[in-house]
Amino acid sequence: MKTILVIEDEQAVLTNILEILEGGGFKAIGAENGLAGIAQAQKYLPDLILCDVMMPGLDGHGVLSQLRESPPTATIPFIFLTAKADHADLRQGMNLGADDYITKPFRRKDLLEAINTRLNKQAAVMQQYATERQRAEGLQAKMYELEELSQTKDGLLKKLVEDLRNPLSKINLAIHMLKNTPQGTSTERYLEILQEEFEREIHLINQVSELQDLLTADNFTLLRKFNLLGGNLENPPNKRY
């Protein structure tokens, strides 16, 4: 049930509006002056406020101005009730942030239609805001994910480069030993080293070429979920079924 706050200094008018609202399915709260209305608005945070313009003390424009300056009440839909409907008065209220005007006297039907129209517009705005906020949060999460993904790729590539140096060093050593092996000495062991390290080098190079396909954003999320981002690249864990 939507809550409507009515700020009206004429008791008979206030009572009549409260009855109309309750009959229209709303929870209605009344305030007899501007200061009381501000206090009620801050306490209950109603879904919509109806406020008379001409009131002693703090008038409707003063009420609206103060409510718009307070974050909890700044976006509450606000409709003025007024018997004064000249252009300058309307413009002043709209400049302060009023959403609509209802001119007294009004029919029950007109009042409820104005309220429902404004509530529907507010609901649409809030839905759009929620959708855009959700999209923005999704984009933010994606940005963080891609940033972390980039850092992880850089780290893995650095590790692969370091791993590539080891077989290259052994290959270089084996070639050196082959060149300096005395005649008649078996070179079979050095050839085995060359073959083993060559195969290891090819394996690591293949890992580099496959890294781009492996670490997509979706795969990265899956790897992170199962804590698979810090393992040994050369010796993957045994599969378990």
C-alpha positions in Angstrom: 0.0 0.0 0.0 1.4 3.4 -1.0 1.7 6.1 1.6 0.6 9.7 0.8 1.4 12.6 3.0 -1.0 15.6 2.8 0.2 19.0 4.1 -2.8 21.3 4.3 -3.6 24.0 6.8 -7.4 24.0 6.3 -8.7 21.2 8.5 -11.9 20.6 6.5 -9.9 20.3 3.3 -7.3 18.1 4.9 -9.9 15.7 6.3 -11.7 15.5 2.9 -8.4 14.6 1.1 -7.4 12.0 3.6 -10.8 10.3 3.2 -10.5 10.4 -0.6 -7.1 8.8 -0.4 -8.1 6.1 2.0 -11.1 5.3 -0.1 -8.7 5.1 -3.1 -6.6 2.4 -1.4 -3.8 4.6 0.0 -2.4 5.0 3.4 -2.9 8.7 4.2 -1.0 10.8 6.6 -1.9 14.4 7.4 0.0 17.5 8.6 -1.6 20.9 9.4 1.4 23.1 8.5 4.7 23.2 6.7 7.0 22.4 9.6 4.8 19.5 10.7 4.8 18.3 7.1 8.6 18.3 6.8 8.8 16.3 10.1 6.3 13.7 8.8 8.0 13.4 5.5 11.4 12.8 7.2 9.8 10.3 9.6 7.6 8.2 7.2 9.3 8.8 3.8 6.0 8.7 1.9 5.6 7.6 -1.7 4.1 10.9 -2.6 3.4 14.3 -1.0 0.4 16.6 -1.6 1.1 20.1 -0.3 -0.9 23.3 -0.2 1.0 26.3 -1.5 -0.5 29.1 0.6 0.0 28.3 4.3 1.0 30.5 7.3 4.5 30.3 8.4 6.4 28.0 6.1 4.5 27.9 2.8 4.5 25.1 0.2 7.4 26.5 -1.7 9.5 26.5 1.5 8.4 23.0 2.3 9.5 21.7 -1.1 12.8 23.6 -1.0 13.7 22.0 2.3 12.7 18.5 1.3 14.7 18.7 -2.0 17.8 19.7 0.0 17.6 16.5 2.1 18.8 13.3 0.3 16.2 11.0 2.0 13.3 13.1 0.8 14.8 14.7 -2.3 13.2 12.4 -4.9 9.8 11.9 -3.3 7.1 13.0 -5.9 5.6 16.3 -4.9 2.3 17.7 -6.0 1.1 21.2 -5.1 -2.5 21.9 -4.1 -3.4 25.5 -5.0 -6.2 27.9 -5.6 -3.7 30.2 -7.1 -2.8 29.0 -10.6 -1.1 31.9 -12.4 1.8 31.3 -14.7 4.5 32.8 -12.4 3.4 30.8 -9.4 3.4 27.5 -11.4 6.9 28.3 -12.8 8.2 29.0 -9.3 7.0 25.7 -8.1 8.3 23.8 -11.1 11.7 25.5 -10.7 11.9 24.2 -7.1 11.2 20.7 -8.3 7.5 20.2 -8.1 6.1 17.3 -10.2 2.6 18.6 -10.7 -0.1 21.0 -9.7 -3.7 20.4 -8.7 -6.0 23.4 -8.7 -8.7 23.6 -5.9 -11.5 22.8 -6.0 -10.9 19.4 -7.6 -12.9 16.3 -8.2 -12.1 13.0 -6.5 -11.4 11.4 -9.8 -9.0 14.1 -10.9 -7.0 13.9 -7.6 -6.6 10.1 -7.7 -5.7 10.2 -11.4 -3.0 12.8 -10.8 -1.6 10.7 -7.9 -1.6 7.4 -9.8 -0.1 9.0 -12.9 2.8 10.5 -10.8 3.3 7.2 -8.9 3.4 5.2 -12.2 6.0 7.7 -13.6 8.1 7.4 -10.4 7.9 3.6 -10.6 9.1 3.7 -14.2 12.0 6.0 -13.3 13.0 3.8 -10.4 12.8 0.7 -12.6 15.0 2.4 -15.3 17.4 3.5 -12.5 17.6 0.0 -11.1 18.2 -1.4 -14.6 20.9 1.1 -15.4 22.5 0.6 -12.0 22.5 -3.2 -12.5 24.1 -2.7 -15.9 26.7 -0.3 -14.5 27.6 -2.7 -11.7 27.9 -5.5 -14.2 30.2 -3.4 -16.3 32.2 -2.4 -13.3 32.6 -6.1 -12.3 33.6 -6.9 -15.9 36.2 -4.2 -15.8 37.7 -5.5 -12.6 37.6 -9.0 -14.0 39.3 -8.0 -17.2 41.9 -6.0 -15.3 42.7 -9.1 -13.1 42.6 -11.2 -16.2 45.2 -9.0 -17.9 47.4 -9.1 -14.8 47.1 -12.9 -14.6 48.0 -13.3 -18.3 51.0 -11.1 -17.8 52.1 -13.2 -14.9 51.6 -16.5 -16.7 53.4 -15.3 -19.8 56.3 -14.1 -17.6 56.5 -17.6 -16.0 56.4 -19.3 -19.4 59.2 -17.1 -20.6 61.3 -18.0 -17.6 60.4 -21.7 -18.1 61.5 -21.4 -21.7 65.0 -20.3 -20.6 65.7 -23.6 -18.8 65.5 -26.0 -21.8 67.2 -23.5 -24.0 70.2 -23.5 -21.6 70.3 -27.3 -21.5 70.1 -27.4 -25.3 72.9 -24.9 -25.6 75.0 -27.0 -23.1 74.3 -30.2 -25.0 75.3 -28.6 -28.3 78.5 -27.3 -26.7 79.3 -30.8 -25.3 78.7 -32.4 -28.7 81.1 -30.0 -30.3 83.8 -30.7 -27.8 83.3 -34.5 -27.4 86.5 -36.4 -28.1 86.5 -38.7 -31.1 85.3 -42.2 -30.2 83.3 -41.0 -27.2 79.6 -41.8 -27.3 77.3 -38.9 -28.0 74.1 -40.7 -27.4 73.4 -39.1 -24.0 73.8 -35.6 -25.4 71.5 -36.4 -28.3 68.9 -37.7 -25.7 69.2 -34.4 -23.8 68.7 -32.4 -27.0 65.6 -34.5 -27.9 64.1 -34.2 -24.4 64.7 -30.5 -24.1 63.5 -29.8 -27.7 60.2 -31.6 -26.9 59.9 -29.7 -23.6 60.5 -26.4 -25.5 57.9 -27.2 -28.0 55.4 -28.0 -25.2 56.0 -24.7 -23.6 55.7 -22.8 -26.8 52.4 -24.5 -27.4 51.3 -23.4 -24.0 52.0 -19.8 -25.0 49.9 -20.1 -28.2 47.1 -21.7 -26.3 47.1 -19.2 -23.4 45.0 -16.6 -25.2 42.2 -19.2 -25.9 42.4 -20.6 -22.4 42.1 -17.3 -20.4 39.0 -15.8 -21.8 36.9 -13.8 -19.3 34.5 -16.8 -18.8 37.2 -19.3 -18.4 39.1 -17.1 -16.0 36.1 -16.9 -13.8 35.8 -20.7 -13.8 39.5 -21.1 -13.1 39.3 -18.6 -10.3 36.2 -20.3 -8.8 38.0 -23.6 -8.6 41.3 -22.1 -7.5 43.2 -23.2 -10.6 45.2 -20.1 -11.3 48.4 -20.8 -9.4 49.2 -24.3 -10.5 52.2 -25.7 -12.2 51.9 -25.1 -15.9 54.3 -27.8 -16.9 52.7 -30.5 -14.7 49.0 -30.2 -14.6 47.2 -32.1 -11.8 45.9 -35.5 -12.5 42.2 -35.6 -13.6 39.8 -37.1 -11.2 36.5 -38.6 -12.2 
